[in-house]
């Protein structure tokens, strides 16, 4: 079974999509509950460094067809900002 989610989730990249990717590429730091309200938390507070974000970005490109610049990915401060960035890319690709 393929992990390619382009067909099923192409319309929107959600916070839940990001949580899934982060767990898959970098795990979940002890003491951090990704299922809590994390939208405005910093990636540092959540235990994710730039390497984890770049790994998530590679998966986003593969699964959603959105290529994000490394500088853009490492400069976002929170999960909600990254979700917005991916959705902007989805809108461009769909348009």
C-alpha positions in Angstrom: 0.0 0.0 0.0 1.4 3.4 -1.0 1.8 6.3 1.5 1.1 8.7 -1.4 -1.8 10.9 -0.3 -2.0 13.3 -3.2 -5.4 12.0 -4.3 -7.1 11.9 -0.9 -5.7 15.1 0.7 -4.8 17.3 -2.3 -7.4 20.0 -1.5 -5.9 21.1 1.8 -3.0 20.4 4.1 -4.2 20.5 7.7 -2.6 20.6 11.1 -3.4 16.9 11.4 -1.5 16.3 8.2 1.5 18.0 9.6 1.3 16.2 12.9 1.2 12.9 11.1 4.3 13.8 9.0 6.2 15.1 12.0 5.6 11.9 13.9 6.6 9.8 10.9 9.8 11.7 10.2 11.0 12.7 13.6 8.8 11.0 16.2 7.3 12.8 19.2 9.5 14.2 22.0 8.7 12.9 25.5 6.5 15.3 27.4 5.1 16.9 24.2 1.5 16.1 23.2 1.0 16.8 19.5 -2.7 16.2 20.0 -3.0 19.3 22.2 -3.3 22.8 20.8 0.0 23.2 19.1 -0.9 25.6 16.2 0.9 28.6 17.7 3.6 26.8 19.6 7.1 27.1 18.3 8.8 24.1 16.7 11.5 24.5 19.3 8.9 24.1 22.1 7.7 21.0 20.4 11.2 19.5 20.1 11.6 19.8 16.3 14.8 21.3 14.9 15.5 22.5 11.3 16.5 19.0 10.2 13.1 17.6 11.2 11.4 20.4 9.3 13.5 19.8 6.2 12.6 16.1 6.4 8.9 17.0 6.7 9.3 19.3 3.8 10.7 16.5 1.6 7.7 14.4 2.5 5.4 17.2 1.7 6.9 17.5 -1.7 6.6 13.8 -2.3 3.0 13.4 -0.9 1.5 16.7 -1.9 3.6 17.9 -4.8 4.5 21.2 -3.1 8.2 22.1 -3.2 9.1 24.5 -0.4 12.3 26.5 -0.3 14.6 25.3 2.5 14.9 28.9 3.8 11.1 29.2 3.9 10.7 26.0 5.8 13.4 26.8 8.4 12.1 30.3 8.9 8.5 29.4 9.9 7.9 29.7 13.6 4.9 27.6 14.2 2.9 24.7 12.9 0.1 27.0 11.7 2.6 29.0 9.7 3.9 25.9 8.0 0.4 24.7 7.3 -0.4 28.1 5.7 2.8 27.9 3.6 2.0 24.4 2.3 -1.6 25.5 1.5 -0.3 28.5 -0.4 1.8 26.1 -2.5 -1.2 23.8 -3.1 -3.2 26.8 -4.3 -0.5 27.7 -6.7 -0.2 24.2 -8.0 -3.9 23.8 -8.4 -4.3 27.2 -10.2 
